[in-house]
Amino acid sequence: MAGFFLNIALEEHFFFASTIPIASTSFWVFLALVPCFTVLLLKANFDKQHSDYYPTWWVRRLIMFPLFVLFPAVLVATAPLGWLITYTWLGEHPNTQVSARIITTEKYGQKTRSCDQQGEVVVGARQIRICFEGLIDLPVKHKGDIKLLGKQSSFGFMIERIQYNETE
């Protein structure tokens, strides 16, 4: 469960080192886990065990059973990503610097979840979407070459600050 919450807390300033879409594997793991948890609950006689807490069958079958299946499947599917991000955050290689280029920025103040401004950045041959809030003075007004300062591991890079190159 901790890995799930670590993933939510730290994912906005992290990108994976691999070009393989590791984060999208969580969706497929989730889809594989749903039938597994369904079978486990059916074998554990979910209806008999919860008939005292939820007396009507429609509450048990239409509301509680799907919640008891989906919630653990989401936790198990996303927890490994949270632990990989935390490993990077703890810093295998602290104080790392990566060159990048801002190619697009969204309008400042468009709240997307908890972020005031997002944008797309090119790092090497990869294009990533990041949240600029807390990394650089907002609003980010112009595109250009930047330095991403942060911590790096074999799994990815955790951005702690963004600096414009001195030539600008």
C-alpha positions as CSV (number, residue, x, y, z in Angstrom):
1,M,0.0,0.0,0.0
2,A,2.9,2.4,0.7
3,G,4.2,2.0,-2.8
4,F,0.8,3.1,-4.2
5,F,0.9,6.3,-2.2
6,L,4.6,6.9,-3.0
7,N,3.8,6.6,-6.7
8,I,1.0,9.3,-6.3
9,A,3.2,11.6,-4.3
10,L,6.4,11.5,-6.4
11,E,5.4,10.6,-10.0
12,E,5.0,14.2,-11.3
13,H,8.7,15.0,-11.2
14,F,10.0,11.6,-12.3
15,F,10.7,9.9,-15.7
16,F,11.9,6.4,-16.4
17,A,15.3,5.9,-18.0
18,S,14.1,3.2,-20.3
19,T,12.2,3.9,-23.4
20,I,10.1,0.9,-22.7
21,P,6.7,2.2,-21.3
22,I,7.1,0.7,-17.8
23,A,4.3,2.8,-16.4
24,S,1.8,1.4,-18.9
25,T,2.5,-2.2,-17.7
26,S,0.6,-1.3,-14.5
27,F,-2.6,-1.3,-16.5
28,W,-2.0,-4.7,-17.9
29,V,-1.0,-6.1,-14.5
30,F,-4.2,-4.6,-13.1
31,L,-6.3,-6.3,-15.8
32,A,-4.6,-9.6,-15.0
33,L,-5.2,-9.2,-11.3
34,V,-8.9,-8.5,-11.5
35,P,-9.9,-12.1,-12.4
36,C,-7.4,-13.4,-9.8
37,F,-8.9,-11.4,-7.0
38,T,-12.4,-12.2,-8.2
39,V,-11.6,-16.0,-8.0
40,L,-10.0,-15.5,-4.6
41,L,-13.1,-13.7,-3.2
42,L,-15.5,-16.3,-4.7
43,K,-13.4,-19.2,-3.2
44,A,-13.4,-17.4,0.2
45,N,-17.2,-17.3,0.3
46,F,-17.5,-13.5,0.2
47,D,-21.3,-13.5,0.5
48,K,-21.4,-15.7,3.6
49,Q,-18.6,-13.8,5.4
50,H,-20.1,-10.4,4.7
51,S,-23.8,-11.1,5.0
52,D,-23.8,-9.7,8.6
53,Y,-22.1,-6.4,7.5
54,Y,-24.1,-5.9,4.3
55,P,-27.5,-7.6,4.7
56,T,-28.8,-7.0,1.2
57,W,-27.3,-9.0,-1.7
58,W,-27.4,-6.1,-4.1
59,V,-25.1,-4.1,-1.8
60,R,-22.8,-7.1,-1.4
61,R,-22.7,-8.1,-5.1
62,L,-23.0,-4.8,-6.9
63,I,-21.1,-2.4,-4.6
64,M,-18.8,-4.2,-2.1
65,F,-17.7,-7.1,-4.2
66,P,-16.3,-4.9,-7.0
67,L,-14.7,-2.6,-4.5
68,F,-13.0,-5.6,-2.7
69,V,-11.7,-6.8,-6.1
70,L,-10.6,-3.5,-7.7
71,F,-9.0,-1.8,-4.7
72,P,-6.3,-4.4,-4.0
73,A,-5.7,-4.9,-7.8
74,V,-4.9,-1.2,-8.1
75,L,-2.7,-1.3,-5.1
76,V,-0.7,-4.3,-6.2
77,A,-0.4,-3.0,-9.8
78,T,0.9,0.4,-8.9
79,A,3.1,-0.3,-5.9
80,P,6.2,-1.4,-7.7
81,L,6.3,1.9,-9.6
82,G,6.2,3.8,-6.3
83,W,9.1,1.8,-4.9
84,L,11.2,2.4,-8.1
85,I,10.5,6.1,-7.9
86,T,11.3,6.1,-4.2
87,Y,14.6,4.3,-4.9
88,T,15.5,7.0,-7.3
89,W,14.4,9.7,-4.9
90,L,16.7,8.3,-2.2
91,G,19.5,8.9,-4.7
92,E,21.8,6.3,-6.3
93,H,23.5,9.2,-8.0
94,P,22.6,12.5,-6.3
95,N,23.3,15.9,-7.8
96,T,23.0,14.8,-11.4
97,Q,22.5,17.2,-14.2
98,V,20.7,16.4,-17.5
99,S,20.4,18.7,-20.6
100,A,16.9,19.1,-21.9
101,R,14.7,21.5,-24.0
102,I,11.2,22.9,-23.2
103,I,9.1,22.5,-26.3
104,T,5.6,23.3,-25.0
105,T,4.1,24.8,-21.9
106,E,0.5,25.0,-20.9
107,K,-1.2,28.2,-19.8
108,Y,-0.2,29.1,-16.2
109,G,-3.0,28.5,-13.7
110,Q,-4.8,25.7,-15.4
111,K,-5.0,23.4,-12.4
112,T,-4.3,19.8,-13.6
113,R,-4.6,17.8,-10.4
114,S,-2.2,19.6,-8.2
115,C,-0.1,21.3,-10.8
116,D,-0.3,24.9,-11.9
117,Q,1.7,24.5,-15.0
118,Q,2.7,21.5,-17.1
119,G,4.7,21.2,-20.2
120,E,6.6,18.9,-22.5
121,V,10.4,18.5,-22.4
122,V,12.7,16.7,-24.7
123,V,15.5,14.8,-22.9
124,G,17.8,13.1,-25.3
125,A,15.5,11.4,-27.8
126,R,12.6,11.2,-25.5
127,Q,9.7,13.6,-25.0
128,I,8.3,13.7,-21.5
129,R,5.5,15.5,-19.8
130,I,6.4,17.1,-16.4
131,C,4.9,19.5,-13.9
132,F,6.9,22.7,-13.5
133,E,5.5,23.6,-10.2
134,G,8.1,23.6,-7.4
135,L,11.0,23.1,-9.9
136,I,11.3,26.6,-11.5
137,D,9.8,30.0,-11.0
138,L,6.3,30.1,-12.5
139,P,5.0,31.0,-14.9
140,V,7.4,29.4,-17.4
141,K,7.1,32.0,-20.2
142,H,9.5,30.8,-22.9
143,K,10.8,27.6,-24.4
144,G,14.4,26.8,-24.7
145,D,17.4,24.8,-23.4
146,I,17.4,24.0,-19.7
147,K,19.2,21.8,-17.2
148,L,17.3,19.3,-15.1
149,L,19.0,18.9,-11.7
150,G,18.1,16.0,-9.6
151,K,18.8,12.4,-8.6
152,Q,19.4,9.6,-11.0
153,S,19.2,5.8,-10.7
154,S,19.3,2.9,-13.1
155,F,15.5,3.2,-13.2
156,G,15.0,6.8,-14.0
157,F,15.5,10.5,-13.0
158,M,13.9,12.5,-10.3
159,I,13.8,16.2,-11.1
160,E,14.5,18.5,-8.1
161,R,15.1,21.8,-9.9
162,I,15.1,23.2,-13.4
163,Q,17.6,25.9,-14.5
164,Y,17.7,27.9,-17.7
165,N,21.1,27.7,-19.5
166,E,23.2,30.8,-18.9
167,T,23.3,31.5,-22.6
168,E,19.7,32.7,-22.6
